[in-house]
Amino acid sequence: MKKYLLSFALAFMSLTAFAQTDYEKVMKEKISKLEACKSVDEFQILANDFDRIGKKETKQWLPSYYAAFAYIQKGRTLMRDGKMSELSTQANAAEKYLDQAEAIAGKDNAEIHLLKKMSSSLKMMENPAERYMTDGMKAMEELKKAESLDPGNPRVALIKAEDTYFTPEQYGGSKTKGMEQFQDALTKFKTYAPKSAIDPNWGKAEAEYFVSGAAK
């Protein structure tokens, strides 16, 4: 009987390990595609993929996190294309997934608060004059939460650098200070280690792009 129970326990552990390995393999594949995305259609496809993974892996927060990130990147791509009227739709979709991720990971997750900051910024950019005091303030609050929870996080430094660099000087922005902050972000990327192979690790290429002077 003891041998049977031991065999059963070992078999169960093997199946669990296999399932976890399979989950991580699929996630790595999708994350690598996410980093290479260029178009809104590609981001949408991956958002759908992460949604399906999340429905299967209901105890994992990262699928919902990456679904949200895909919608935010889709929104940022639309913004670069001048399609400002579509930004709130993408931000609202992202926030739905961020709520799901937070329900699993808890409210003290800096990476989730950082994406909440980015989604609020998207909403603000749809109409900055009208939304600065609402969505703009919300974005600032979320960034402060992310920084307080993980002050060494390079993605927090990166998003702060973006804000400084792209904000007009009359509103407190500075390209010179922004470049210094991009350098700070890159320095942090060199020493910051993600918790796992599938935990958030995006942003280094953008910091390198600005520090190299390619943005000029």
N, C-alpha and C positions, 0 to 999 in steps of 0.2 A: 504493500500500500504506500509506504514511504517513497519507494522508487517511482511509483506511478505519479504521486504528487510532485516529486522533484522533476520528473520528465515533463509533466504538464506545465510547471512553473517555468522551466527552461524554454519550452516551446512558446509560451505566452510572451516571455521576454524577447525571444528572437523575432516574433511577429511584430511586437511593438517597436523594436529597433529598426526593423525593415521598413515599417510604415513611416517612422520618423526620417529615415534616410531618404525614402521616396519623396516625402514632403519637401525636405531641404533641397533635393535635386531639382524638383519642379520649380521651387521658388528661385533658386540660383539662376535657372534658365530664363525665367520671366524677368528677373531683376536686371540681368545682363542686357536683355532686349529693351527694357525701359530706359537704360542709360544710353542706348543707341538711337532712340526714337527721334524723329524729326518732324513728323506731321501730326495733325490733330486726329486723323484716322488711326494711326498707329497707337497713339496714346489711348484712344477709346477702346481699341481691341484689347490692350493690356489691362485696362481698368476692368473690362468684362472678365478677363482671365483670372485676375486676382479676386474678383467677386465670387467666381465659381470655386476657387480654392478655399476662400473664407467660409463658404456655405458647407464645405466638407470638413474643414479643420476649425470647428467652432470654438475651440479653446485657445486658438492662436490669434494674437493681435496683429501680426505683421501683414497678413493678406489684406485686411481692411486698411491698414496704414498705407500700403503700396497702391491700393485702388484709389485712395484719396490723393496720393502723390501724383498718380497718373492724371487725374482730373485737374489738379492744380497746374501741372505742366501743360496740359491741353489748353487751359485757360491762359497761361502765360504766352503760349504760342499764338493763340487768337489775338492777344493784346499786341504782340509784335506785328501782327498782320493788320492791325487797326480795327479789329472787329470787337469794339468795346461793349456793344450791347449784349454780347453773349457771356460776359465774364461772371455775372451773378449766378447764372445757371450752372456753370462748372463749379463755382465755389460752393453752392448749395449741395451739389452732388458729393463733393469732397467732404463736406461737413457731416453728411449722413454716415459716411464710412469712418470718419474720425470719432464720432459718437460710439460707433460699434467697437472700434479699437480701444477707446478709453474704458468702455464697460468691461473689457477683458484685462487690460494692462493697468488700470487704475488712473487716478487723476494726477499723479506725480511723475508723469512721463514727459521729459523735455522734448523728445522728438515729436510727440503728438501736439504739444503746445506750439512748437515751431510751425508745423503745418497749419494749425489753426490761425496763426499769425499770417501765413501766406494766403490762406483762403480769404481772410478778412481784408487783406490788402487788395486782392482781386476785386472784391465787391466795391471797395472804395474807388478803385480806378475806373469803374464804369461811369462814375460821376463824382470826381474828387470834391468839387465845390459843395455839393449837397451831403456827401457821405463822410467827410473827414471827421466830423464830430461824433459819428456813430461807429462806422466800420473802421475808420482810421484810428480812433481811440482804442477800439477792441484789438486791433492789430498790435498796437504798442503794449497793451496789457499782456497779451499772449507772449510777445517777445520777452518781456521782463520775467514772466513766469518761467519760460524755457531757460533763460540765462541764470536765474536763481537756482534752478534745479540742477543745471549742468554747465557751470561757467566755463569749463574748458572745451565745450563742444564746438568744433570748427564750423559746423553748419549755422550755429547761432551767430558766430563772428562773420560768416559769409553774408547772411541776410542783413545784418547790421551794415555791412560794407555796401551792399546793394542800395539800401535806403539812403545812405549818406552820398553815395556817388551819383545817384539819379535824381536826388532832390535838388531843385534850383537853389542857388545860394541865398536868394531873398527869403527862402523858407527854412534856412538852416543847413542846407546841403553844402557839400564841398567835394569836388573831384579829387583834390589833393589829399584830403583827409580820408576819402573813400578808398584811395589807392593804398594808404597806410593800413587801413582796416583789412583790405584784401590780403596784404602781406601778413598781417596778424593771423588771418584765417588760414593761410597756407602754412604758416609755422605750426599752427595747432594741428593741421591735417597730418603733418609729418610725425607727430608723436601720439595722436589719438588712435586708439584701437577699438574697433566695434566689438560688441559683446559676443557676436557669432558671425559666421560667414554670410548670414542673410539679414543681419541687423543693418539699419541705415548706415550707409557709407558714401553717400552721394555728395557732390559739391566740389571736390578737389580740382577737377578739370576746369571749372569756372574760375576758381581762385587763380589757378595757373594762367588762364587766359588773360585776366586783367593784370596780374603782376608782370607778365611778359611784355605788356605794352601793346598787345594785339588789338585791344579795344579802341586805341587812339585812331 
